[in-house]
Amino acid sequence: MNIVAKVRNNILVVLCCSLFFVSANTHAQELTPFRYQEDFSFLRLWGYADAEGNVVIEPQYFEAGYFVEGLALVATSSFALGEGTDYGYINPAGEMVIEAKYAAARNFSEGLAAVNIGYDLLSVPNTPGQWGYINRDGEIVIPLRFERALFFTDGLARVQINGKWGVIDRQGKQVIEAKYGEIYPFGEGLAAARSAETGLWGFIDRAGNEVIPFRFGRVGTTSLFNFDTQYFNDGKILVREFQRDFYIDRDGNEIIDEAAEIEKLMTAFQQGNFAVAYQLAASGTDRGNIDAMNLRAVMLAQGQGVSQDLSEALYWFEEAANGGHAAACGNVGLFYLQGLGVPQNETLGIEWLTKGANLGDEVSMFNLGYLAAQQGRFDDARPWLQQALEAGHPQAQQLLDHIRRLQR
């Protein structure tokens, strides 16, 4: 039987409200669960098909998950029939290798799976049962004593005891006290935890030390499937504090989007809002941003948004230049050539212009050519002007043409 169309139309993700959980380390497998409904039947059973849509395991389960670590979690009964749900594990051959006797269960992770005995959704109020962990042989290796139990990651799993969350290791030893309102998965050695007292979020390490203060109103995004935003990734994580969302690093410091900040700075400057632009430039220089340093120096030199101060302007030009800012190198060169805020020094001026040109600043290239042309050194001027022309300087061609006319 080939049911390619049916498989493609009926592969479903199990809803989060189900007791059938998909582990965070689910891996793609060749066998895919599908749901099939016979004509005139209200039952829709799950089976497994291969990549071509061929049925490998006939539809017979009320729930069926993906294969994880070689086993798939399936349900052999359903609340829909007025029965409790029994979960077990099958292998790719469809053999029930771990008996379907659990009221709730999760996929295997790092060789262990969380299982529940006693959960009863039909009781009023429903009975939560107790969670523990089994190995791949179906043996209970961590006793069923938790109110809730999640998957293992890097040897640790989150569990709930007396309404609070803590962390255990693979031997069932509690390595982080169950005192938090919630704990997210560990990422890069840290986990977000919510204080049971204040409701605020902070971060703990694998030993339970609170390393980033509990001051955030939220961690991650608010989307339904936001699991990958709940832990550190590439050294950063999204948090909310005082209704403002931003990223922090593993030390709890805010990570600034420098490109966005410089764009705001340039927009304010170009719109003539110099007071705002200078404040943004000053903040940028405090962060060590060389673009902000260069523009702060420009505004100091021209008295835009701040009182004119050529000495301080030169200081920030030099700071940016020493950080490798090409245009700032050229600006330092002009200050020395013209004696602005510093004694005039043509040698230093040319050195700084040359640094700027070598870093790709077309204005420095043009100024070196212009200076050489003024001094009658046309053979020195032409190479710099040609480089400036190729780099896009709008006046380079005009000066090259002028030199050609002079040399006819």
N, C-alpha and C positions, 0 to 999 in steps of 0.2 A: 504494500500500500504506500503510495506516494502522496503526501499531503502538503506539497510546497505552498500552495495558496493558503491552505488553512493554517499552516505554521506561521507564515508571514503575517497573517491577519490576526492571529490569536496569541502570539507571544505577549505575555503581560508581566509587568513588574508587580510584585506582591505589595499591597498597600502597607503603609507604615503602621496602620492601626491593627494589622494582623499580628498574631504571635509568631509569625514566620519571618525571621529576620535575615537580612543579607549582611554578611560581614563586610567590614571595610576593606578586607584584602581579598575580595572575590576576584577570581581569575577567569578569563575567557576559556571555555572548554569546547570540544568538538560537539558534544551533545547539548542540545538546547531544549528547555522545557516548553511545551505547547499545551494549549487547552482545547479540547475537542468536545463537541456536543452532537449527540445523535439526534436525528429527527424525532420530534414529539417527546423528547425527554428533557426534564428540567435539570438533570444532572450534567454538569460540565466537568469532566475529569481531565487530569493532567497526565501527559506522557512525555517521552523524549524523542527527538528526531536528530538526525545528523545534519551536516552542513548542506547536503543536497535535498533535504526535506524528507528523507526516508525514515519511517518510524522504526526506532530501535527498541524502545520500551513502550509497550502498548499503554494507552490512557487508562489509568486505574487509581490515580491518587487525587485526593481532594485539594491538596496543595503540593507544589513541587518547586524546588529551588535549583539554582545552578550548581554544578559540581565544583566543590572547593576542597582542595587537598585530597582529591580523589573520591570524595563522598558527596552525595546530595541529600539534603534534608527533605523528607516527604511526609505527608499526612495521610493516614489510612482511614480516617473517619472525620466527621465534620459537625460543627455546631448546627449547621443548616438542617441536619437530620434529627436534631434534638439529642445529639450525643456529645460527649466530650471529644476533643480532638486528640488523636494519638500520633505523635511524631516519632519517626525513626530515620535511619540513614541507609541508603542503597549505594551499591557500587555501579560502575558503568555497564555491568551486565544485567542490571535490574535486580540483583540479589539483595535482600534485606539483611545487611551485615550487622546492624545494630537494631535490636527489636523496637518496634513502634509502640512505645509504652509511656512516652513523656507527654505531659500536658502542654508543654511549650518547649521550644528549643531554638538554638542559634547555629549558624554554620561553624565548621571547624576553623580554628585560627591557631597557628603554632602547635598543632597536634592535639588541641583540647577544644571541647565544645561545651557551652553552657546549656544545661537542661533543667527543666522544672517538673516537679511532681506536686500535684495538689491544686494547680490552678483550675478554677471553675468559673467560666464566664457566665454560665447560666444561673448560678446561685445569686441570691439577693441578700446582702451585697455580695459581689463576686469574691471568691476566695483566691488570694494571690499565690498560694503555694510557696514553695521554697526552691531556690536555685543553687546549683552546684556545677561541677565540671566532670566530664567523662573523657577518657582517652579513645583512641581509634579502635580499641578492642571492646568498647562499651563499658569499661570498668570505671566506677566512680572513684576519681583520684582526689577530688576536693569535695568534701561533704556538702550536701544540700542544706545550707544554713543561711542563705542570703535572700533578701527580699527581691533583689534584682541583680543580674550579673551580665556583664558585657564581654566582648571578645578580647583576646590577648593581642597586644602589640609590643614588640621588643621585650617580651617577658613579663609584662604587667597587664592587669585587667582591672577595670573599675567595677565595684560592687556596692550594693546598698544594704546598710544595716541600721535598723531602727529609724528609718526615714532619712538617714544621712549617707553621703557617698564617701568611700575611701578607695584604696588601691591594694590589691594583693599580688603576690608573685606566683609563679607556676607551682609552687609547693603549697599554696593556700595561705602563706604567711602574710599577715597584714603589714604592709610596708608604709602605708600612709593612713593615718587614723580616719575613721569614718565620721567626719564632722562637717562636711561641706554640703551645701544645698544641691550642688551639681559639679561634675568634673568632666571636662572635655578630653579627647584623646591627647596623648603626649606627642609632641612634635619637636625635634631637635633638642630633646632633653627637658622641655618645659610643657606644662599643661595648664590650661585655663581652669580656674576653680571659682565657684560662686559661694560667697560667705552665707552660711545659714542664718546669721544674725542680721547683717545689713543688706543682703541681696546684691552687693557689689561684687564685681569680678576682679581677681588678681591672678597671679601665676605662681605655681609651685614647681620645684624640681623633683626628680625621681626619688629623692629621700624625704620629700614632704616639706622641705624648707620653703617658706613663702618669700620668693625672691623679687617679685614685682608687686608693690602694694595693691591692696584691694580698693580700687578707686574707679573702676570702669562700670558703666551702666550696661554694656553689652560687649560681647566678643564675637567676631564674625559677622556675616550678613544675616538678614531676616528671611531669606528665601527658604523654601521648604527643603530643598536638597542642598544644604549649605555645609555639608560635612567637611569639605576640604578647606573651608575658611575658619574652622574651629581650632586649628593648631598652627604652630609656626611653620612657615614654608619659605625657604630662601632667606631666612633670618628676619622675617617680618610677619606681623599679623594685624588684622584690622580690629580696632576697638572704638568704643564710643564713650566720650566723657563730656558732660555738660552739653548734651545734644549735638555734639560735633564728632564726626567720624574721621579717623586718621589711622595711620599705621605706626606701630612702634617696633623697635628692635628688641633683641633679647635682654637688653639692660633696662628696658622700659622707657627708652628715650623716643620721642616722636621722630619719625622719619619724614623729612620734608621732600616734597616733589619739587626738586630744584628747577626743572624745566618749566613747570607751571608757575612757580614763583617769579622766575625771570620774565616769563611772558606777561605776568601782571605788572611787573616793574616797567617793561618796555612799553606796554599799553599806556600806563599812566604818564610816562615820559613823553611819548609821542602825542598824547592828547593835551600836553601842557600842564598836567596836574603835577607840578614839580614837588610840592610839599609831600604828597603821598608817595611819589616816586622816590624821593630822598629817604623817607622812612623805610620803604621796602629795600632800598639799596643798603641802608645801614644794617637792617636785619640780615640781609644776605652776606654782608661782609663779616658779621659776627659768626656766621656759619662757615666762613672760609670760601665763599663762592667768588671766583675771580671775575666773572662777568659783572657781578654786583659791585665789586671793588672798582672796576674800570669805569662803570657808569657813575658811581659815587664821586670818583675823581673828576669826571667830566662836569658834573653839576657844581662841585666845589670850585673848579676852574672858572666856570661861567656865572657863578652866583645864582644858580637855579634851585629854588626850594631851600636855600641855605645861604648864609653870607659867604661871599667870595673869599677863598683862602688858598692861594697858590701853593704854599708850602705843604699844606695838608693834602691838596690835590696831588702833588708830586709823590707824597708818601703813599697814597693809595694806588697811584699808577705803578709805582715800583713794586708794591706788594702783589698786584695782579701780574705784573711782568715777571716777577720772580716765580710766580706760579705757572708760568708758561702761556700767558695771555698775549697773543700776537699783537693786537691793536694797542694794548697797554705799553708794550715795548716801544712801538712807534711813537706813542704819546710822550713817554719818558725822553725819547730822543729829541722831540720837538722842544720840550722844556729846556733841555741842555743847550740846544742850538740857539734858542731865543733868549736864554737867561731868565726863564720864568720861575720865580721862587727859588732860584739856585744860580750861582755864578755861571756865566756863559762859558760853554766848553764844547767846541766843535768836535773834538776827537771823541768824547763820550757820546755826543749827540749822534754821530755817524755809527758808532758801535751799537747803540741801542736801536737805531733805525735798521741796521743790518740784521740784528737779532729778530726784529719784527718781520722783516722781509723773508728771512729764512724760515720763519714759522708760518709764512703764507699770507701775511698782511699786505694786500695790494696797495694800500695807502703808503705804507713804508717803502715799498718798491718804487712807487711814483715819486715820493719825496727824495729818495736817493738819486733818482734820475734827474729830477728837477734841480737839486743842489749841484750836481755835477755839470749840468747844462749851464747854469748860472755862472759857474766858474770856468766855463769854456772847455770842460773836459768831456767832449762829445762822445769819445770812444768809451768812456766809463758810463755815460748817461744812457746810451742806446740799449745795452743789455738789461738794465733795470727797467727802463720804460717798456721794453718788449715783454718782460715778465709781467709788468703791471697790466699791459694790454691783454695778455692771455688770461690774467686773473680777473679781468672784467673792469678795470678802472676806466671811468668814462672819459678822462682827459688825456690818457696816455697816447692815443693815436694822434691827437692834435699836436702834442709836444714833439712826437717823433717826426711828423710832417714839417714842423717848424725847424727842427734841426737839419733836416734834409735840404730845406730851402737855403739855410745859412751856409751850408757846405757846398753848394753848387759853384 
